[in-house]
Amino acid sequence: MAVSFLIDGASGEIVVKVNPLMSLHPMELESLVNFSNNVSLLTSGEVKFHITTFDPKVTPFSILENVSKGRDSAAFGHTHLLSDKEPAAILFGAPPVTDDLAFDNTTFFSWFYNAGGSDLYDEMWDELDLNIKGFILQTSGPRALGWFRAPFLSVEDLKGKVIRDSFDFTNALHREIGLSVIPMKSADLIPELEKKNLDAASWCCPYIDLEIGLHEAINNYYLQGISKNILNADLYINKKLYNSLSLQHRKAIELAASASIIRHSSYLVYENGKALKELVENYNVILHDTPKEYFDEYEKAATELFEKKVQKHDFFAKVWQSQKDFAIVGSSYWSKLQNSDKGLYD
């Protein structure tokens, strides 16, 4: 199997080409470039990553198959979108809140790095029959519930309302609690809202929502949501290529990946905070608290979905049980600590 990567004959540099699975937001691209720069610095310029342009004509899984077979050297994307091939991909890429599990970024990575999560993540690529070594590079969340034409006080008020939501498993969960879901691209959002074909729109978070201009068409904003309490974006490297690197080069990629997670998530806290302030103070956006009933119904729907998957998919059951076992100890401790922190913030 020939692995597609470049070696500069003059300098001996290894240049790894990274193919995005989706169109990259400038923020995602900047974080990816920072990761590449860190790897280059840690390897004295011997390993570099070159990010290519997204090709919408190639499906995400086809890109990963090309990486696995050595036709390409690496890719970058959202792992939860592989859940149609391996349901457990949800648990690594965007684990929703369920009755037994409520991960945030801190507890997820505590499980991932310390309680067997990273080993199960490696095992997932074997389940997918892909010759890939993966690294989580970026994490964000929680995603806002979204923008609503009229305020709502209960889940009953949501029933029959037409909302734009993501092209993923969250559609089924929102349909389960009564919403009528229409996936659509960002370019179509504002026109559809202006035509009043949508009662609500869920996209991302204050930073991105402000950029898109959702506040120009609708102004009731529900910041608290759990459909993407965590959203990870990962680097996928051909495993043969990765194993051919020196120990120092592999360690540089590992350390740069961990640093990238912290840098990306901390950047978003500040940018979202500034954007929310601007939305409320400059554009008269009305900020609402999401009713607790919504969270209860969403958790119930997610739990029922996962219980069905457990019956059909052994590896999904194995990963979810590992996460629930961690939650008894790690998440229990962290939630008690957060109660104290919430009091300080309030």
N, C-alpha and C positions, 0 to 999 in steps of 0.2 A: 504494500500500500504506500503510494507516494503522498507525502504530506505537503500541502501548498503553503510554503513560507519562503521568504527571501533571505539570502545571506549576501551582504555587501562584500564583494571580494576584496576590496581595498582595506576596509576597516574590520571585517569579521562580524559586523552587526547582524543580529537576528531581528528581522522585521516581521511581526505577526499581523496579518491583515484581519480586521474585525468587521464582519458583516452584520449590520443592525437588522433585527427582525421586524422593526417598525420604524416609522418616521420619528426622529429624535427631536425633542424639545431642546432649545439652546441650553437650558439648564442641565439636561441629561448629558448633552454633548460636552459641555464644559467640565462636568464631573468625570466623564470618561477620559477626556484629554488630561486632566489633572492626575488621574490614576496612571495613565501612560507615562507622563512626565516623571512621576515618582518611581516607577519601575526603571526607567532609563537612568535616573540618578543613582538608585540603589545598585544598579548593575554596571555603573561607570559607562553608560551608553551602549552596553553590549546587547540589551534586549529592548526593543521598541514596539509599540502597537500603533498600527495605522488604521484609522477608522474610515471605512468606505461609505458611499452614499447608499441609502436605503433603496432597494429595488422592489416596488410594490407588485411586480409581476411574479415574484417567487414567494411561495407560501413559507411561513415561519418554520414548519417542520421540515420542509425540503431543504432549507438552509442548514438546519441542524444535521440532517442526514448527510449533506455535503461535507460538513465539518467532521462528522463521525467517520466518513469514508476517506478523509484526507484530501478531498477536492478543494476544500477551503481550510484555513487554519483555525479560525475562531469566529464567534458570533456574539451578539449582545441583545438581550431582550427580557421580557417578563415571563418568568417560569410558570406562573399560574395559568397562562394561556395554553399550556401543553396538557391541561387536565382532560381533554377529550381523548388523549392517548394514554395518560396515566393519571387517574384521579388524585393521587397523592401530591401531584404538582401544586394543587391548591394550597396544601398545608405548608409548603415551602415558599410559595410566591405571594400568597395573599390569604392567610388563614383567617376566616371570619370568626366572630365571637359566637360561641355556642353555650349551652347550659353548663357544660363542664370545663370550658376553656375560654379565657379572655386575655389573649396575648396583646401586649403593646410592644413597641420596638425593644424596650429594655428586656422584658421577659422572654420575647422570642429569641433574641441573641444569647441570652443566658442559657436557654435550652439548646440552642444550636451549637454553641461553642463548648458547653460544659456537661450536657446531659445526653449526649449521643446523637444530637440532631445532624451534625455534619457528616457522621458516618452513614446515617440513613439517607442523607442527600446524595452522597456518593453512590449508594446502593440504588437510588432511583434511576440513575443513568443506565445501570445494568437492567433494571426492569423495563426501561424503554428500549433496550438493545442498542444503545448509542455509545460509541467509543469516545466519551467526553469527560473532561475534568472541569467541573463548574466552580465558580466563585461568585458569591453575592457581592455586588459592588455598591449598590445604592438602595436605600430604604426610605420610604416616606409614609405619611399617614398620621392621624386618621383622615380619611377623605370626608369632606363636608357632605351632609345629606343633600343639600342643594337649594335651588331657587324655586319659589312657589308663587303663583299668581295671587292666591289668597291664603291667609294664615290658616293653620289647622290645629285643632286641639286634641284630636284622637285619631286612631287608625281608621275608625269608621268614616271620618271626614276625607280620608285618602282614597277610599274605594271608588273605582271607576275613573280616577284622575289619570290623565295621560302624561307620562314622564319620559324624558330622554335619559337613558341609563347606558351602562357599558355593554360592550360586545362580549360578555362572559357570564359566568355562573350566577352573578348577582341578579341577573334578570329574573331567573326562576324564583329567587327568594322574594323579590319585590312583587312579583306576580302572585306569589302565595299569600301575601298580606293584603292583596286587593288592588294594587296599582296596575294600570295598563302601560306596559313598557314598550318604548320604541327606540332601539339603538340607532344612532345617527352620528355623522362626523361633525366636528366643531363648525365647519363652514356652513352647515345647514341649520345650526341652532338658532341664530338670531332671526333669520327669515321666518322660520317656523313659529318662533315665539311671537313675532310681530303679527303674523297671520292668525294668532291665537289657536293654532293647531296643537299646542302643547299647554298643559296646565302647570308643568314644572320641568326643571332641567337639572340633572346632576352631572357635573363634569369632574371637578377635582377639588380645589382648595382656593382660598382667597387670592393667592398670587397668580395662579393660572386663570381663574374665573374673571379677575379684573382685566387681565391681558386680553381675553376673548371678548370682553365687553358685555357679559351677561347682565350686569347691573343697568344697562341702557334699555333693556327690554322688560325687566321684571325686578322687583325690589324687596321681596320677603325672603330673607336668607336664613337657612337653618344650618349652622356651622357644625353641630354635633351629628356625626353619622358613624356607622360601624360597617358599612358595606366594604370598605377597604381600611380596616383599622391598621393594617400593615400592607404595603405594596413594595415588593422587592424587584430589582432589576439586576440581572446576572450576566457574567461573562462566561462563555462556553468555549473551551480550548480543546482541540483535538488531543486525545489522551496520549497518543504515541508521541506527538510533538512535545507535550508537556513533560513526559517521562524522559525524553531525550535531553532536556535542559539540565544544567548542573544544579546541584543542591542549592547553591547560592542564588541562582536565577529563580528557582522554584520558590525559595523562601522570600525573595524580593516581591514576587507576584502576590504571595499570601499576605505579607505585611502591608503592601500597598492597597490590597483589597479591603483589609480591616480598617485602614485609615480612611479609605474612600467612603465607607459606610458612615463613619462619624462625621466627616466633613459635609457630606451631602445632607444628612438629616438635620444637622445643626444649622446649615445654611437655610433650609426651608423654614425652620422655626422663626428666624428673623424676617425673612422675606414675606412669609404669610402674615406675620404680625404687622408689618408695615402696610401690607395690602389691605388687611382688615380695617385698620385705622383710617386709611384713605377712603375705603368704601363707605364707612359709617359717617365720617366727618365731612367728606367732600361730595358724596353722591347720594346722601340721604337714604342709604340702604337700611332697612329695618332688620335688626338682628333678633332672632327668636330662639328660645330654648326648645329643643326637640322633646316632645312628650315622652315620658318614660315608657308608655305603652308601646310606642314604636320599637324601642329596643327589645322589649319583652317578646313582641311578635316576631321580630327579625331573628332573635336568638332561637326561638322555638322552631321557626322554619329551617334555619341552618342546621340545628340539631337533628331534625327529622331527615333532612337530606343526607347528612353524614351517616346516620344510622342505617340508611338504605345502602350506602356505599360500603359500609363495613361488612354487610352480608354478602356482597358480591366481589370485593377486592381485598385479598389478604394483605397486600403491602400497604394499602390505605389504612387498614385496621391496625397494622403494626405501628405505623407512624403516628396515627391519632392517639393510640394508647400510650406511646412514649410521651407525647405532649401532655396528655392528661395526668400521667404519673408525675411529670415535672411540676404541673400546676398545683398539685396537692402540697408541695413543699415551696417551690420558688414563687409561684404566682400568689399563693396565700400570704406569704411574707410581704411581697411587694405591694399587694392591695392594702394591707394594714398600714404600711408606711405611707401610701398615697393618701390615706384618710388624714394623716397628720399634715402632709404637705398641702392638701386642699384647704385645710383650715388656715394655713399661713397665707396662701394666695387670696382667699376670701377676705 
